[in-house]
Amino acid sequence: MAVTFDDLPAHGGLPPGQTRVQIAHDILAALKAARVRSATALVNGVQVEREPGSEAALDLWRKADHPLGSHTWSHPHLDMVGPDAFMADIARNEPGLAARMAGRDWKWFRYPFMAEGATPETRAQVRRYLAERGYHIASVTLSFDDWAFNDPYARCMTRGDMAAVAELERQYMDWARLSLARSRGLARTLYGRDIPYVLVLHAGAFDARMLPRLLAWYRSEGFRFASLETVERHPFYRDDYDARPSDKPLSLEAEADRRGHVVPPRPWNPGSLNGVCR
């Protein structure tokens, strides 16, 4: 399993007393304790402008020798801005990444919202652009919408509602278990076995709180942690590794649908957290 993080250096609300640097420090400490040697962080450079001082979180990430990649400059939705503006946003993110990675490979890209374009033409145009610039696409084959917990957590901590925080903790782990069962079920339907998975998490305060528990649980399920580069060398990820134009986004769900299998709905609902601690 490859562990990846979106939205560095700043994601979600901040609980009282928390900083972006502390969140990064806590995430990195959890990664070290779990012996995760390479966790790719996909960066939105605009956050450095929106939250001055947050760039120190990126410096911590690099000091710990974990790689950075691109999540676009400003996290636009491809279908809302169109391919030309989207590609310009990718280019705008490059100078900061190149400077921080100092000669190391930073050409990994993840689409915001995992949205690759509503039409084959848009998907092919952006993928050609990525391939020409030497990018690999950071896939996602394991996700439980962890992002949805960070704002409720900040609200609950502001109110001092620790019972609500405990319920968030329970749901977070429940959703992680449900998502793993779903992804493993799809992989086994398609290939008769597990594939190496790419887990997406987000660089938020609640993720930092839960990461030691989450990584320990994945280990208890028999997983070992590998780099994104290692995992995406698996044949399933070939089109994303090479950023080849393709008819549809690469995912276990899309592949199951292409082969005529019934794709089970996600048994969790991010919207259910919207009213927590309001």
C-alpha positions as CSV (number, residue, x, y, z in Angstrom):
1,M,0.0,0.0,0.0
2,A,1.2,3.5,-0.9
3,V,0.1,6.2,1.6
4,T,-0.5,9.6,-0.1
5,F,-1.7,13.0,1.2
6,D,-3.6,15.6,-0.7
7,D,-3.9,19.4,-0.1
8,L,-0.6,20.2,1.6
9,P,0.3,22.5,3.2
10,A,-3.2,23.4,4.4
11,H,-6.4,21.4,4.5
12,G,-9.6,21.9,6.5
13,G,-10.3,23.9,9.6
14,L,-7.9,24.4,12.5
15,P,-8.9,23.4,16.0
16,P,-8.0,26.0,18.7
17,G,-4.2,26.1,19.2
18,Q,-3.4,24.0,16.2
19,T,-1.1,25.1,13.4
20,R,-0.3,23.7,9.9
21,V,3.2,23.1,11.1
22,Q,2.0,21.1,14.1
23,I,-0.3,19.0,11.9
24,A,2.6,18.2,9.5
25,H,4.8,17.4,12.5
26,D,2.2,15.0,13.9
27,I,1.6,13.3,10.5
28,L,5.3,12.8,10.0
29,A,5.8,11.4,13.5
30,A,3.0,8.9,12.8
31,L,4.6,7.9,9.5
32,K,8.0,7.4,11.1
33,A,6.5,5.3,13.9
34,A,4.7,3.1,11.4
35,R,7.8,2.8,9.3
36,V,6.3,4.5,6.2
37,R,9.4,5.5,4.4
38,S,7.9,7.3,1.5
39,A,4.5,9.1,1.6
40,T,3.9,11.4,-1.3
41,A,2.2,14.7,-0.5
42,L,0.3,16.4,-3.4
43,V,0.6,20.1,-3.0
44,N,-1.7,23.1,-3.8
45,G,0.7,26.0,-3.9
46,V,-2.0,28.6,-3.5
47,Q,-2.3,27.7,0.2
48,V,1.1,29.2,0.8
49,E,-0.4,32.6,-0.2
50,R,-3.6,32.1,1.6
51,E,-2.0,31.0,4.9
52,P,1.4,32.7,5.2
53,G,3.7,30.5,7.3
54,S,2.2,27.3,6.1
55,E,5.1,26.7,3.7
56,A,7.1,25.5,6.8
57,A,4.9,22.4,6.7
58,L,6.3,21.7,3.2
59,D,9.8,22.2,4.5
60,L,9.2,19.7,7.3
61,W,7.9,17.2,4.8
62,R,11.1,17.5,2.7
63,K,13.3,17.4,5.8
64,A,11.8,14.1,6.6
65,D,12.7,13.0,3.0
66,H,9.1,12.3,1.9
67,P,8.4,13.4,-1.7
68,L,6.1,16.2,-3.0
69,G,4.0,16.1,-6.1
70,S,1.3,18.3,-7.7
71,H,-2.4,18.7,-7.0
72,T,-2.6,21.8,-9.2
73,W,-1.9,25.3,-7.9
74,S,-5.5,26.2,-6.8
75,H,-7.5,22.9,-6.7
76,P,-9.8,23.7,-9.6
77,H,-12.4,21.3,-11.0
78,L,-11.4,20.5,-14.5
79,D,-14.9,20.6,-15.9
80,M,-15.6,23.9,-14.3
81,V,-12.6,25.8,-15.7
82,G,-11.9,23.9,-18.9
83,P,-8.7,22.1,-20.0
84,D,-6.7,25.2,-21.0
85,A,-7.1,27.0,-17.6
86,F,-6.6,23.7,-15.8
87,M,-3.3,23.0,-17.6
88,A,-2.1,26.6,-16.8
89,D,-2.9,25.9,-13.2
90,I,-0.7,22.8,-13.3
91,A,2.1,24.8,-14.8
92,R,1.8,27.5,-12.1
93,N,2.4,24.9,-9.4
94,E,5.7,23.7,-10.9
95,P,8.3,26.2,-9.9
96,G,7.7,25.8,-6.1
97,L,7.8,22.0,-6.4
98,A,11.0,22.0,-8.5
99,A,12.7,24.3,-6.0
100,R,11.7,22.3,-2.9
101,M,12.5,18.9,-4.5
102,A,16.0,20.1,-5.6
103,G,16.6,17.7,-8.4
104,R,14.5,14.8,-7.1
105,D,11.5,13.4,-9.0
106,W,8.4,15.5,-8.2
107,K,6.4,14.7,-11.4
108,W,3.5,13.1,-9.8
109,F,0.0,14.6,-10.3
110,R,-3.4,14.0,-8.8
111,Y,-6.5,15.5,-10.2
112,P,-8.5,17.6,-7.8
113,F,-11.8,15.9,-6.9
114,M,-10.4,12.9,-8.8
115,A,-12.2,14.5,-11.8
116,E,-10.4,13.7,-15.1
117,G,-12.9,15.4,-17.4
118,A,-16.5,14.7,-18.5
119,T,-15.6,13.9,-22.1
120,P,-13.0,11.6,-23.7
121,E,-11.6,14.6,-25.5
122,T,-11.0,16.5,-22.3
123,R,-9.4,13.5,-20.6
124,A,-7.2,12.8,-23.6
125,Q,-6.1,16.5,-23.9
126,V,-5.0,16.8,-20.3
127,R,-3.4,13.4,-20.2
128,R,-1.3,14.2,-23.3
129,Y,-0.2,17.4,-21.6
130,L,0.8,15.5,-18.4
131,A,2.7,12.9,-20.5
132,E,4.5,15.6,-22.5
133,R,5.7,17.2,-19.2
134,G,6.8,13.9,-17.8
135,Y,4.2,13.4,-15.2
136,H,2.8,10.2,-13.7
137,I,-0.8,10.2,-12.4
138,A,-1.2,9.5,-8.7
139,S,-4.1,7.0,-8.8
140,V,-6.5,6.3,-6.0
141,T,-7.7,2.8,-5.2
142,L,-8.4,3.2,-1.5
143,S,-10.4,6.2,-0.2
144,F,-12.9,6.6,2.6
145,D,-13.6,10.4,2.3
146,D,-11.4,11.1,5.2
147,W,-11.4,14.8,4.2
148,A,-15.0,15.1,5.5
149,F,-13.9,14.7,9.1
150,N,-11.5,17.6,9.4
151,D,-14.0,20.6,9.5
152,P,-16.4,18.8,12.0
153,Y,-13.4,18.0,14.2
154,A,-12.3,21.6,14.3
155,R,-15.9,22.7,15.2
156,C,-16.2,20.1,17.9
157,M,-12.9,21.0,19.5
158,T,-13.9,24.7,19.4
159,R,-17.0,23.7,21.4
160,G,-15.1,21.3,23.6
161,D,-17.5,18.5,22.7
162,M,-15.3,15.5,23.3
163,A,-18.2,13.1,23.1
164,A,-18.8,14.2,19.5
165,V,-15.0,13.9,18.9
166,A,-15.2,10.3,20.1
167,E,-18.0,9.6,17.7
168,L,-16.0,11.0,14.9
169,E,-13.1,8.7,15.8
170,R,-15.5,5.7,15.7
171,Q,-16.9,6.7,12.4
172,Y,-13.5,7.4,10.9
173,M,-12.3,3.9,11.6
174,D,-15.6,2.3,10.5
175,W,-15.4,4.1,7.2
176,A,-11.8,3.0,6.8
177,R,-12.8,-0.7,7.4
178,L,-15.8,-0.4,5.0
179,S,-13.6,1.2,2.2
180,L,-10.9,-1.5,2.5
181,A,-13.5,-4.3,2.3
182,R,-15.1,-2.6,-0.7
183,S,-11.7,-2.1,-2.6
184,R,-10.5,-5.6,-1.8
185,G,-13.9,-7.0,-3.0
186,L,-13.6,-5.1,-6.3
187,A,-9.9,-6.2,-6.8
188,R,-10.8,-9.8,-6.0
189,T,-13.8,-9.7,-8.4
190,L,-11.5,-8.4,-11.2
191,Y,-8.3,-10.2,-10.5
192,G,-9.0,-12.9,-8.0
193,R,-6.6,-11.3,-5.5
194,D,-5.5,-8.1,-3.9
195,I,-3.5,-5.5,-5.9
196,P,-1.2,-3.0,-4.3
197,Y,-3.4,-0.1,-3.3
198,V,-3.0,3.6,-3.3
199,L,-4.5,5.2,-0.2
200,V,-5.5,8.9,-0.3
201,L,-5.6,10.9,2.9
202,H,-5.6,14.6,3.5
203,A,-3.3,16.8,5.6
204,G,-5.9,17.9,8.1
205,A,-6.0,18.0,11.9
206,F,-8.2,15.0,12.4
207,D,-6.2,12.9,10.0
208,A,-3.1,13.8,12.1
209,R,-5.0,12.7,15.2
210,M,-6.1,9.4,13.7
211,L,-3.1,8.4,11.7
212,P,-1.3,6.3,14.3
213,R,-4.5,4.3,14.8
214,L,-5.2,4.0,11.1
215,L,-1.7,2.8,10.1
216,A,-1.5,0.3,12.9
217,W,-4.9,-1.1,11.8
218,Y,-3.7,-1.5,8.2
219,R,-0.6,-3.3,9.5
220,S,-2.9,-5.6,11.5
221,E,-4.7,-6.4,8.3
222,G,-1.4,-7.6,6.8
223,F,-0.4,-4.6,4.7
224,R,3.1,-3.3,4.3
225,F,3.8,0.2,3.1
226,A,5.7,1.1,-0.1
227,S,6.3,4.1,-2.2
228,L,3.9,5.4,-4.8
229,E,6.5,4.7,-7.5
230,T,6.7,1.0,-6.3
231,V,2.9,0.5,-6.1
232,E,2.2,2.1,-9.5
233,R,4.6,-0.2,-11.2
234,H,1.9,-2.9,-10.9
235,P,0.2,-3.5,-14.2
236,F,-3.2,-2.2,-13.0
237,Y,-1.8,1.3,-12.9
238,R,0.0,1.2,-16.3
239,D,-2.1,3.9,-18.0
240,D,-1.8,6.2,-15.0
241,Y,2.0,5.6,-14.6
242,D,2.5,6.6,-18.2
243,A,-0.3,9.2,-18.3
244,R,-1.7,7.6,-21.4
245,P,-4.9,8.9,-22.9
246,S,-7.7,6.6,-22.0
247,D,-11.5,6.4,-22.4
248,K,-12.3,6.8,-18.7
249,P,-10.6,7.5,-15.4
250,L,-8.6,4.6,-14.0
251,S,-10.2,3.2,-10.9
252,L,-11.4,-0.2,-9.6
253,E,-14.9,1.0,-10.0
254,A,-14.4,2.1,-13.6
255,E,-12.7,-1.2,-14.5
256,A,-15.5,-3.2,-12.8
257,D,-18.1,-1.2,-14.7
258,R,-16.3,-1.7,-18.0
259,R,-16.3,-5.4,-17.5
260,G,-20.0,-5.5,-16.7
261,H,-19.8,-6.1,-12.9
262,V,-22.1,-4.5,-10.5
263,V,-20.3,-1.8,-8.6
264,P,-21.4,-1.7,-4.9
265,P,-22.3,1.8,-3.6
266,R,-20.1,3.3,-1.0
267,P,-21.7,2.4,2.4
268,W,-20.8,5.7,4.0
269,N,-22.0,9.3,3.4
270,P,-19.7,12.3,3.8
271,G,-22.8,14.6,3.9
272,S,-23.8,12.9,7.2
273,L,-21.0,14.9,8.9
274,N,-22.2,18.3,7.8
275,G,-24.3,19.0,10.8
276,V,-21.9,17.7,13.4
277,C,-21.1,20.3,16.1
278,R,-23.1,23.1,14.5
